[in-house]
Amino acid sequence: MNNANKQVAIVTGSSRGIGAAVALRLARDGFAVIVNYAGSAAAAEALVQQLVKQGGQALAVQADVSDAVAVRAMFDAAEQAFGGVDVLVNNAGIMLNASIAETDDAAFDRQIAINLKGSFNTLREAARRLRHGGRIINFSSSVVGLLQPTYGVYAATKAGVEAMTSVLAKELRGKNITVNAVAPGPTATDLFLNGKPQEVVDRLAKLAPLERLGQPQDIAATVSFLAGADGGWINGQVLRANGGII
Ligand SMILES: NC(=O)c1ccc[n+]([C@@H]2O[C@H](COP(=O)([O-])OP(=O)(O)OC[C@H]3O[C@@H](n4cnc5c(N)ncnc54)[C@H](OP(=O)(O)O)[C@@H]3O)[C@@H](O)[C@H]2O)c1
């Protein structure tokens, strides 16, 4: 197939959850998609097969985003397969909730390594390699505004992502590349649901005036807007996609 005019998107952490919905949506929007994953190879390959069956182009690439060498290799793989990269969606992330008093060093280090350094690793590569006119969409969280107990370290990593979003938007002057962040509220994925009793899920779902959890497709639609033509004038912003929770 001729790739000459095809736009290419890397979606980190797209084997499951919000990332998988973003990959599906961007493929539907016409992007060739790199489905990045850390451990879920079977899920990533299954998603690629689904995208190809629907007439899209996709490639699964294993890379732990906290590893700068692996991230560089992922960009190499994207360029080799599809000729370049136009969109980076920095979706990969983990959340390990605990009060600050009870957070151990390993939990702190892992969240910093994946959420903050992982975003830095991909941002650095994108800043060097994204084609003119590209788009970068980072993932923050509405907890940066809500600041509830037990979210301290996780919220700190996402606040750092928001800071890099604003700085990189300015640094890319002249390249016609926008840099924004999406900040979801509670969204129905493993990251949010795992380990929470149903009554806690129900209570958190009711917090937003729209009185439901976000679905991965809600967030994918927001990313699609920022990656597409209609989002072209949005730059350096954090877009909270949360049904009005804050
Ligand atoms: N769900 C929510 O309520 C919510 C709210 C606000 C913000 N967010 C943010 O939205 C993003 C997606 O969250 P989610 O809810 O979809 O999470 P999820 O269901 O737990 O999925 C996480 C994805 O990230 C990948 N991943 C984890 N560590 C990775 C690493 N080191 N390198 C590469 N990929 C890695 C996982 O791949 P493997 O399975 O291969 O490890 C998986 O595909 C995260 O940045 C999260 O902080 C989520």
The ligand as an SDF file (V2000), in Angstrom:
LIG
                    3D

 48 52  0  0  0  0  0  0  0  0999 V2000
   -9.0920    5.4750   33.9420 N   0  0  0  0  0  0  0  0  0  0  0  0
   -9.1470    6.6430   34.5670 C   0  0  0  0  0  0  0  0  0  0  0  0
  -10.0410    6.8730   35.3940 O   0  0  0  0  0  0  0  0  0  0  0  0
   -8.1690    7.7310   34.2570 C   0  0  0  0  0  0  0  0  0  0  0  0
   -8.4060    9.0120   34.7520 C   0  0  0  0  0  0  0  0  0  0  0  0
   -7.5020   10.0220   34.4890 C   0  0  0  0  0  0  0  0  0  0  0  0
   -6.3660    9.7630   33.7390 C   0  0  0  0  0  0  0  0  0  0  0  0
   -6.1460    8.5040   33.2640 N   0  0  0  0  0  0  0  0  0  0  0  0
   -4.9280    8.2860   32.4870 C   0  0  0  0  0  0  0  0  0  0  0  0
   -5.2710    7.7280   31.2350 O   0  0  0  0  0  0  0  0  0  0  0  0
   -4.2030    6.9140   30.7580 C   0  0  0  0  0  0  0  0  0  0  0  0
   -4.7150    5.5380   30.3750 C   0  0  0  0  0  0  0  0  0  0  0  0
   -5.2560    4.9310   31.5330 O   0  0  0  0  0  0  0  0  0  0  0  0
   -6.2180    3.6480   31.5060 P   0  0  0  0  0  0  0  0  0  0  0  0
   -7.2680    3.9160   32.5010 O   0  0  0  0  0  0  0  0  0  0  0  0
   -6.5910    3.2960   30.1260 O   0  0  0  0  0  0  0  0  0  0  0  0
   -5.2100    2.5420   32.1240 O   0  0  0  0  0  0  0  0  0  0  0  0
   -5.1960    0.9500   31.9610 P   0  0  0  0  0  0  0  0  0  0  0  0
   -6.5580    0.4420   31.6170 O   0  0  0  0  0  0  0  0  0  0  0  0
   -4.5220    0.4350   33.1750 O   0  0  0  0  0  0  0  0  0  0  0  0
   -4.2350    0.7240   30.6820 O   0  0  0  0  0  0  0  0  0  0  0  0
   -2.9120    1.1520   30.7610 C   0  0  0  0  0  0  0  0  0  0  0  0
   -2.1910    0.9480   29.4570 C   0  0  0  0  0  0  0  0  0  0  0  0
   -0.8650    1.4800   29.6160 O   0  0  0  0  0  0  0  0  0  0  0  0
    0.0640    0.4800   29.2710 C   0  0  0  0  0  0  0  0  0  0  0  0
    1.2910    0.6340   30.0500 N   0  0  0  0  0  0  0  0  0  0  0  0
    1.4630    0.5670   31.3890 C   0  0  0  0  0  0  0  0  0  0  0  0
    2.7570    0.7460   31.7130 N   0  0  0  0  0  0  0  0  0  0  0  0
    3.4200    0.9070   30.5510 C   0  0  0  0  0  0  0  0  0  0  0  0
    4.7740    1.1320   30.2150 C   0  0  0  0  0  0  0  0  0  0  0  0
    5.7190    1.1960   31.1770 N   0  0  0  0  0  0  0  0  0  0  0  0
    5.1140    1.2640   28.9180 N   0  0  0  0  0  0  0  0  0  0  0  0
    4.1750    1.1800   27.9580 C   0  0  0  0  0  0  0  0  0  0  0  0
    2.8750    0.9730   28.1940 N   0  0  0  0  0  0  0  0  0  0  0  0
    2.4990    0.8380   29.4820 C   0  0  0  0  0  0  0  0  0  0  0  0
   -0.6210   -0.8340   29.4980 C   0  0  0  0  0  0  0  0  0  0  0  0
   -0.0140   -1.8140   28.6610 O   0  0  0  0  0  0  0  0  0  0  0  0
    0.3400   -3.3070   29.1540 P   0  0  0  0  0  0  0  0  0  0  0  0
   -0.9560   -3.9620   29.4980 O   0  0  0  0  0  0  0  0  0  0  0  0
    1.0150   -3.8930   27.9740 O   0  0  0  0  0  0  0  0  0  0  0  0
    1.2290   -3.1500   30.3410 O   0  0  0  0  0  0  0  0  0  0  0  0
   -2.0580   -0.5090   29.0620 C   0  0  0  0  0  0  0  0  0  0  0  0
   -2.1860   -0.6260   27.6680 O   0  0  0  0  0  0  0  0  0  0  0  0
   -3.1440    6.9020   31.8770 C   0  0  0  0  0  0  0  0  0  0  0  0
   -2.1480    7.8570   31.6170 O   0  0  0  0  0  0  0  0  0  0  0  0
   -3.9560    7.3090   33.1080 C   0  0  0  0  0  0  0  0  0  0  0  0
   -3.1390    7.9050   34.0930 O   0  0  0  0  0  0  0  0  0  0  0  0
   -7.0100    7.4810   33.4990 C   0  0  0  0  0  0  0  0  0  0  0  0
  1  2  1  0
  2  3  2  0
  2  4  1  0
  4  5  1  0
  4 48  2  0
  5  6  2  0
  6  7  1  0
  7  8  2  0
  8  9  1  0
  8 48  1  0
  9 10  1  0
  9 46  1  0
 10 11  1  0
 11 12  1  0
 11 44  1  0
 12 13  1  0
 13 14  1  0
 14 15  2  0
 14 16  1  0
 14 17  1  0
 17 18  1  0
 18 19  2  0
 18 20  1  0
 18 21  1  0
 21 22  1  0
 22 23  1  0
 23 24  1  0
 23 42  1  0
 24 25  1  0
 25 26  1  0
 25 36  1  0
 26 27  1  0
 26 35  1  0
 27 28  2  0
 28 29  1  0
 29 30  1  0
 29 35  2  0
 30 31  1  0
 30 32  2  0
 32 33  1  0
 33 34  2  0
 34 35  1  0
 36 37  1  0
 36 42  1  0
 37 38  1  0
 38 39  2  0
 38 40  1  0
 38 41  1  0
 42 43  1  0
 44 45  1  0
 44 46  1  0
 46 47  1  0
M  CHG  2   8   1  16  -1
M  END
$$$$
